[in-house]
Amino acid sequence: MSPLIYILGAIVLIALWVMSKYNSFVVLRNRIENAWAQINVELKRRYDLIPNLIEAVKGYMKYEKEVLESVTNARTEAMKANTPATSGPAEDKLTQAVHNVFAVMENYPDLKANENVLKLQEELTTTENKIAFSRQFYNDIVMRYNQSIQVFPSSFIANIFGFKTKEYFEVDQTQVKDAPKVDLNI
Amino acid sequence: MIYDQIASNKRKSFVLVFFLSVVIIAACYFIGQAWMVNGGILGIVIGAGISVVLFLISYYSGDSVLLSSVGAKQVDPHSSSQLYNVVKEMSISSGCATPKVFIVPDPSPNAFAAGRDPEHASLAVNEGLLQLLNREELQGVVAHEMSHIQNRDILYATIVAVMAGMVVLIASFFRNTWFYSGSRRRNNQGGGSGGLLLILGIVFAILAPIVAKLIQLAISRQREYLADASAAMMTRDPSGLASALRKLQQVSVKPTTSNDAVAPLYFIEPHLNFNAASLFSTHPPIEDRIARLEQMAYIK
């Protein structure tokens, strides 16, 4: 009688443990999806803002065609990438291109006095920051998720139910943080 | 670590509410006893009522009480102002809900957060701060306040500020009543208020240092250092906050709106005219905060 109770008890405990692990994986996976959606909202906002900025500064920056074109090209390329691994580098390139425009803008006092341009600059800056912070947040959760499905013994449950590791956003932090210097004397 | 912090803040808040309630009920008992025969029971009932009302006000609308006491105005979430953008960025970085954002019409550069949890939090920034700091520095200060929200430091600080502030208010109300009734009684009987005067004197003598101590406890150096460190994590850049602190160290604009109750909540100690300034100066020295942040930047 009593050994049976112990065995039954052990089975119930294991079942409860499996359930709680399974649920925690699902919660983390949903959070990752949510964070990814969040990033995409901000990315889309940036794609929408960039043409406005270019339109606004084009009139002033007649001699900076290359800088503006590189932004447009980077934007087109970034819009094509749609997985975390490919999107990271493409977005970094776009960030750098936009920063180049900001750096060149410093040389045009008229631009810096233009209300509309200033507003666009603030909008783009905050969107970029939001992208950067969402990516950090995304990577943090992905790390927690990957860790939780790889450690022993929860890795068994992850394998049985087919939880796969997620890929990180590849970011070059040094490029994101510092606005690059642009030499205008060439 | 952060969960320890949250639990400790909740525990402290409970102890505080309990302790203040006992003090209020005791004070009301003595006042009632002195007022009339068997007035002590009535005093206890009134004291308990006051405690409950005070707690409910400070818990559910403590932030609005404090915000309206400094005349803060809410920032429209749809206006794409730089301040709101920066708050939004920090809420993304911390994974917290976005707090309500307020601007205080005060030329002294400062900021504070209040509320009971991240879903019911408010972040107020003085106009002076917005004028003084650039975007990165503002981001550092906002991140510091956001980590107070995340750690639930705001729960304890808000309850202290509102409850302690109201105790002082009630105390001064009783004092005025005493002056009034005291003179009246003197006219009628030519005495009898001596006992009341004595007891009120004792009550205030007990209340004043307790309230001062509570306000002092509301901020601890450790808590501020922790918030600075979390801010550096949130922005991934300690230099913004360090440079903000350096700028704030150099200005000393007298605040026009801040008061004793809100003072401990602020980002840096407001330059108020305290009677006992040394008693209240529990904010960590700005130089220390800068040094710690610079060390973080150096390690990175």
Interface residues (C-beta under 8 A of the other chain):
Chain A: Q38 K119 E122 E123 T125 T126 N129 K130 F133 S134 Q136 F137 K177
Chain B: S80 Q82 N85 V86 K88 E89 M90 I92 S93 G95 R135 Q139 R236 D237
